[in-house]
Amino acid sequence: DQYGGSLENRCRFALEIVEAVVNEIGADRVGIRLSPFADYMDSGNSNPSALGLYMAESLNKYGIAYCHMVEPRMKTLGEKVECPESLIPMRKAFKGTFIVAGGYDRGDGNKAVLED
């Protein structure tokens, strides 16, 4: 159907909700939190990097206040693991305020701010 299969179709519902809320209350009052790398209760994605990047790019057309993403290194609550994936491509793609959460301490936070 129109909400399954392709990456675009799988993101359609979330983007329709963002658009509806923006139209109702204004983009400056809308933010979204995404966890493209999460795999809770078998809800994982076969290509979470592509999913996160597609959503970050698609959200730009709505001019929302922020996009908040969860670090790929966070597998479960309180469980931080080393991984090759990064949110940097999504951070570069999203033109608004980009917020990140996921196991940061002061050193990790300072390092993340300096990364390109």
C-alpha positions in Angstrom: 0.0 0.0 0.0 1.1 3.7 0.1 2.6 3.3 3.6 4.8 0.2 3.0 7.6 -1.1 0.9 9.8 1.7 -0.3 11.7 4.1 2.0 9.5 7.0 0.8 6.3 5.0 1.6 7.5 3.9 5.0 8.3 7.6 5.9 5.0 8.9 4.4 2.9 8.6 7.6 5.3 10.4 9.9 5.7 13.2 7.3 2.0 13.5 6.9 1.6 13.9 10.6 4.3 16.6 10.7 2.6 18.5 7.9 -0.8 18.3 9.5 0.6 19.5 12.9 2.6 22.3 11.2 -0.5 23.5 9.4 -2.5 23.5 12.6 -0.1 25.1 15.1 2.8 26.5 13.1 6.3 25.1 12.3 8.0 27.0 15.1 6.0 24.9 17.6 6.8 21.5 16.1 9.7 19.2 16.8 10.2 15.5 16.2 12.2 12.8 17.8 13.5 10.0 15.7 15.4 6.8 16.5 16.3 5.3 13.2 18.9 2.9 14.7 16.6 1.6 17.4 15.8 -2.1 17.3 13.4 -2.4 20.2 11.0 -5.4 20.1 12.1 -6.3 16.5 11.2 -2.8 15.1 14.6 -2.3 13.4 15.2 -1.1 9.9 17.4 -2.8 7.3 19.1 0.5 6.4 18.7 2.9 9.3 21.3 5.3 8.0 19.2 5.8 4.8 16.1 6.1 6.8 17.5 8.8 9.1 19.0 10.7 6.2 15.7 10.6 4.2 13.7 11.8 7.2 16.2 14.6 8.0 16.2 15.8 4.4 12.4 15.5 4.1 11.7 17.5 7.3 13.5 20.5 5.9 10.5 21.5 3.7 8.3 22.0 6.8 10.7 24.3 8.7 10.1 22.7 12.0 11.7 23.9 15.2 14.0 20.9 15.7 14.8 17.3 14.9 15.9 15.2 17.9 17.7 11.9 17.2 18.9 9.1 19.4 22.5 8.0 18.9 23.0 4.7 17.1 25.2 3.6 19.9 22.2 3.4 22.3 20.8 -0.1 21.8 18.6 -0.2 24.9 18.0 2.2 27.8 21.4 2.6 29.5 23.2 0.3 27.1 25.8 2.1 25.1 27.9 0.1 22.5 30.6 1.1 20.0 29.3 1.2 16.4 30.4 2.5 13.0 27.2 4.4 12.4 26.9 8.1 12.9 24.3 10.9 13.0 26.7 13.3 11.3 25.1 12.9 7.8 21.7 13.6 9.3 23.0 16.6 11.2 24.4 18.0 8.0 21.2 17.3 6.1 18.8 18.9 8.5 18.8 22.7 8.2 17.2 23.5 11.6 18.1 22.9 15.2 19.5 19.3 15.6 19.4 17.8 19.0 21.1 14.4 19.9 20.7 12.2 22.9 22.3 9.0 23.9 24.8 8.2 26.5 26.7 11.5 26.5 29.1 12.6 29.2 30.9 16.0 29.0 33.8 14.6 26.9 31.5 12.9 24.4 29.3 16.0 24.1 32.2 18.3 23.5 33.6 15.9 20.9 30.3 15.7 19.1 29.9 19.5 18.9 33.3 19.7 17.2 32.7 17.0 14.7 31.9 17.9 11.1 
